Amino acid sequence: MITEFLVTAGEQPKRLDVFLVNRERDISRSGLQRLIELGRIRINNQVVKPSQKIKPGDRITMDVPKPEPLELKGEAIPLEVLYEDDYLLVLNKPAGIVVHPAPGNWTGTLVNALLHRFTQLSGVAGSERPGIVHRLDRDTSGVLLVARTDAAHRDLARQFAGREVEKVYLALVHGVPRAAEGRIETPIERDPVRRRRMTTRTGRGRAARTTYRVLRKWPKFALLEVRIHTGRTHQIRVHLSSIGHPVAGDTLYGAPPAAQDRFFLHSHRIGFRSPAVQESVEVVSPLPPELESWLAGL
């Protein structure tokens, strides 16, 4: 697919890769640099380097190759099922596993494990995300919904969109919030400079709402019960960091490195309406041993 950009008057001189990373949000800066080096991104039809400075009047053409079809295979990866019926599953996801294949993680994902163990999964989300209704970050553990039929997937997706699904997390944060309860409603968008992060600093982005309650306090930490009322990327992590209380171990959002090889965020409880019988279902995942040990060490 070929895309063109025209550098308008008033645009400040900057590197070509920096100019593009703020406009092409689906490709990382390193990915853009590779495309430039391959000659797939040109200025005025000339092959250039990523460091080439753009100037007003430049016409940039970008030719992104169509991705090769991905053939997913099942892998014998252990799965802990907390709830199961003919329509859906609720899994207890461990930290360290990616939910679905993506660049850099084409194998060893939760989807690969699902394909190995289950023959029936919904196809609504596409061939690369069978059964996946929502997701958790790689280092977030806990309850995760998976749809087994297309009808169940659509029903659950409507519940998520209508904010009918109750999602409760446990998070250990640096510092102790002044109030016992709080609400954060700052919009969230992709950080224009550090593309792996989300940010609240621009005041733009998608509406997001997070509420929290302090469960336990230590001199330098607090354990929070956190509820998300929207489903934005990294929502809890960026919202808590924005009020000066980053999740323990979450170095991407300002926390110092921790002894554990993960951050302290756990999807503790999920509540939804069963697509099978239209009755309320609540599934709880206790803290995993490494997080219990973390608390004991405080």
C-alpha positions in Angstrom: 0.0 0.0 0.0 1.4 3.4 -1.0 0.8 6.4 1.1 1.9 10.0 0.4 2.7 12.9 2.7 3.4 16.5 1.7 5.5 18.5 4.1 3.6 21.8 4.5 4.9 25.3 5.1 5.7 26.0 8.7 6.9 22.4 9.4 10.1 22.5 11.5 13.1 20.6 10.1 13.4 17.2 11.6 14.6 13.7 10.8 12.5 11.8 8.3 11.8 8.9 10.8 10.8 11.4 13.5 8.4 13.2 11.1 6.7 9.9 10.1 6.5 8.3 13.5 4.0 11.0 14.6 1.8 10.4 11.5 2.0 6.6 10.9 0.9 5.3 14.3 0.7 1.6 13.3 4.4 1.4 12.5 7.2 1.8 15.1 10.1 4.1 14.6 12.5 1.1 14.1 10.0 -0.3 11.6 10.0 3.0 9.7 13.8 3.1 9.7 13.9 -0.4 8.1 11.5 0.7 5.4 13.6 3.8 4.7 16.8 1.7 4.5 15.0 -0.7 2.1 14.1 2.2 -0.2 10.4 1.8 0.5 10.1 5.3 1.9 11.5 8.1 -0.4 11.6 11.9 -0.5 10.8 13.3 -3.9 11.3 9.8 -5.3 14.9 9.7 -4.0 16.3 7.0 -1.7 17.5 8.7 1.6 18.6 7.7 5.1 16.4 7.8 8.2 18.4 10.8 9.4 17.5 12.9 6.3 15.9 16.2 7.3 12.6 17.0 5.8 11.7 20.5 4.5 8.5 22.3 3.4 7.5 21.1 -0.1 9.0 17.7 0.2 6.8 14.8 -1.1 7.3 11.6 0.9 6.1 8.3 -0.5 5.8 5.2 1.6 5.2 1.8 0.1 4.4 -0.7 2.9 4.4 -4.3 1.7 1.3 -6.4 2.4 2.0 -8.7 5.3 2.3 -12.4 4.6 -0.6 -14.6 5.8 0.1 -16.0 9.3 -0.4 -19.7 9.8 -1.1 -20.2 13.5 -0.3 -23.5 15.1 -1.3 -25.0 18.4 1.4 -25.3 21.1 1.4 -27.4 24.2 1.5 -24.5 26.6 -0.2 -25.1 30.0 -3.6 -23.3 30.5 -5.5 -22.9 33.8 -9.2 -22.7 33.2 -11.2 -21.0 35.9 -14.7 -21.3 34.3 -15.9 -23.2 31.2 -19.2 -23.8 29.4 -20.1 -24.4 25.8 -20.0 -20.7 25.0 -17.0 -19.3 26.7 -13.9 -19.8 28.9 -12.4 -17.8 31.7 -8.6 -18.4 31.9 -6.1 -17.5 34.6 -3.4 -15.9 32.5 0.1 -16.0 34.0 2.5 -13.1 33.7 5.0 -13.2 30.9 2.8 -14.6 28.2 1.4 -12.5 25.3 -2.3 -12.9 24.5 -2.1 -13.1 20.7 0.6 -13.2 18.0 2.1 -9.9 17.0 5.5 -8.7 15.6 8.2 -10.1 17.8 5.8 -12.7 19.3 4.6 -15.0 16.6 4.7 -18.1 18.8 4.4 -19.0 22.5 1.2 -16.9 22.9 -2.1 -17.7 24.7 -3.7 -18.1 21.3 -1.2 -20.9 20.4 -2.1 -22.6 23.7 -5.9 -22.3 23.0 -5.5 -23.7 19.5 -3.7 -26.8 20.9 -6.3 -27.5 23.6 -9.7 -26.4 22.1 -11.2 -27.2 18.7 -14.0 -24.6 18.9 -13.1 -20.9 19.2 -14.9 -17.8 17.9 -13.7 -16.2 14.7 -15.2 -12.8 15.1 -11.8 -11.1 15.9 -10.1 -12.6 12.8 -7.9 -15.6 12.1 -5.0 -14.2 14.2 -7.1 -13.8 17.4 -9.4 -16.7 17.7 -11.6 -16.4 20.7 -10.0 -13.2 22.0 -12.6 -10.8 23.3 -10.3 -8.6 25.3 -6.6 -8.7 26.3 -4.2 -8.2 29.1 -0.6 -6.9 28.9 2.1 -9.5 28.8 3.1 -8.9 32.4 -0.4 -8.6 33.8 -1.8 -11.8 35.3 -5.3 -12.9 36.1 -8.8 -13.5 34.6 -9.3 -13.3 30.8 -12.4 -14.1 28.9 -12.3 -16.2 25.7 -15.3 -16.8 23.4 -16.0 -20.3 22.0 -18.8 -19.3 19.6 -19.3 -16.2 17.3 -22.7 -15.5 19.0 -21.0 -15.5 22.5 -18.2 -13.3 21.2 -20.7 -10.7 19.9 -22.7 -10.8 23.1 -19.6 -10.3 25.2 -18.3 -7.5 22.9 -21.6 -5.7 23.3 -21.2 -6.0 27.1 -17.7 -4.6 27.0 -18.8 -1.7 24.7 -21.8 -1.0 27.0 -19.5 -1.0 30.0 -21.5 -3.8 31.6 -18.5 -6.0 32.3 -17.1 -5.5 35.8 -13.2 -5.6 35.8 -11.4 -5.4 39.1 -7.6 -5.4 39.4 -5.1 -5.4 42.3 -2.2 -3.1 41.9 0.8 -2.3 44.2 1.9 1.2 43.7 4.7 3.4 44.8 3.7 5.9 47.4 0.4 6.2 49.3 -2.5 8.1 47.7 -3.8 10.9 50.0 -7.4 9.9 49.6 -8.7 6.4 50.5 -10.6 6.4 47.2 -10.1 8.2 43.9 -11.1 8.6 40.3 -9.0 9.4 37.3 -10.6 10.6 34.0 -7.8 12.0 32.0 -7.9 11.1 28.2 -5.3 8.7 27.0 -3.4 8.6 23.6 -0.2 7.2 22.2 2.9 9.0 23.4 4.1 11.0 20.3 7.8 10.5 21.2 8.0 7.2 23.0 5.8 5.0 20.9 5.7 2.0 23.3 4.0 4.2 25.9 0.6 5.8 26.3 0.3 9.3 27.8 -2.2 11.6 29.5 0.1 14.7 29.2 -1.3 16.0 25.9 -4.9 16.5 27.1 -6.1 14.7 24.0 -6.9 11.2 23.1 -9.7 8.8 24.0 -11.9 9.2 27.1 -10.8 6.9 30.0 -12.1 6.4 33.5 -10.4 4.5 36.3 -11.4 4.3 40.0 -9.4 3.0 42.9 -9.6 2.2 46.6 -6.7 1.8 49.0 -6.7 -1.7 50.6 -3.4 -1.7 52.5 -0.6 0.8 53.2 3.1 0.5 53.9 5.5 3.4 54.4 6.4 3.5 50.7 3.7 1.4 49.0 0.0 0.9 48.8 -2.1 -2.0 47.5 -5.1 -0.7 45.5 -8.3 -2.3 44.2 -8.7 -0.7 40.8 -11.7 -0.7 38.5 -11.6 0.3 34.9 -14.8 1.6 33.3 -13.2 1.9 29.8 -10.7 -0.3 28.1 -7.8 1.8 26.8 -4.3 0.4 26.2 -2.2 0.4 29.4 -5.1 2.3 31.1 -4.3 1.4 34.7 -0.6 1.8 34.3 -0.7 5.2 32.6 -3.5 6.6 34.9 -1.8 5.6 38.1 1.6 6.9 36.9 -0.1 10.2 35.9 -1.1 10.9 39.6 2.4 10.1 40.8 1.8 6.4 41.9 3.3 4.1 39.2 2.6 0.4 39.4 5.5 -1.3 41.3 8.0 -2.7 38.8 6.5 -0.9 35.8 9.7 0.8 34.5 8.0 1.9 31.3 5.8 4.3 33.4 8.4 5.6 35.8 8.8 2.9 38.5 12.3 1.8 39.5 13.3 -1.8 38.7 11.9 -4.5 41.0 13.4 -7.8 42.2 10.5 -9.6 40.5 10.6 -10.1 36.7 7.2 -8.4 36.2 5.2 -5.5 37.5 2.5 -5.8 40.2 -0.8 -5.7 38.3 -3.3 -8.6 38.6 -6.7 -9.0 37.0 -8.5 -10.2 40.1 -12.2 -10.4 39.3 -14.4 -10.2 36.3 -18.2 -10.1 36.2 -20.4 -10.5 33.1 -23.7 -11.8 31.9 -23.6 -15.4 30.6 -24.5 -15.5 26.9 -25.8 -19.1 27.6 -28.4 -18.4 30.3 -28.3 -14.6 30.6 -27.4 -14.8 34.3 -24.6 -13.0 36.1 -21.3 -14.8 36.4 -18.4 -13.7 38.6 -14.9 -15.3 38.3 -12.1 -14.6 40.8 -8.4 -15.2 40.4 -6.3 -15.1 43.6 -2.9 -13.4 43.7 -0.3 -15.7 42.2 2.5 -16.9 44.5 5.1 -14.4 43.2 2.8 -11.5 44.1 1.9 -12.9 47.5 5.7 -13.2 48.1 6.2 -9.6 47.0 3.6 -8.4 49.6 5.1 -10.6 52.3 8.5 -9.0 51.6 7.2 -5.5 52.3 
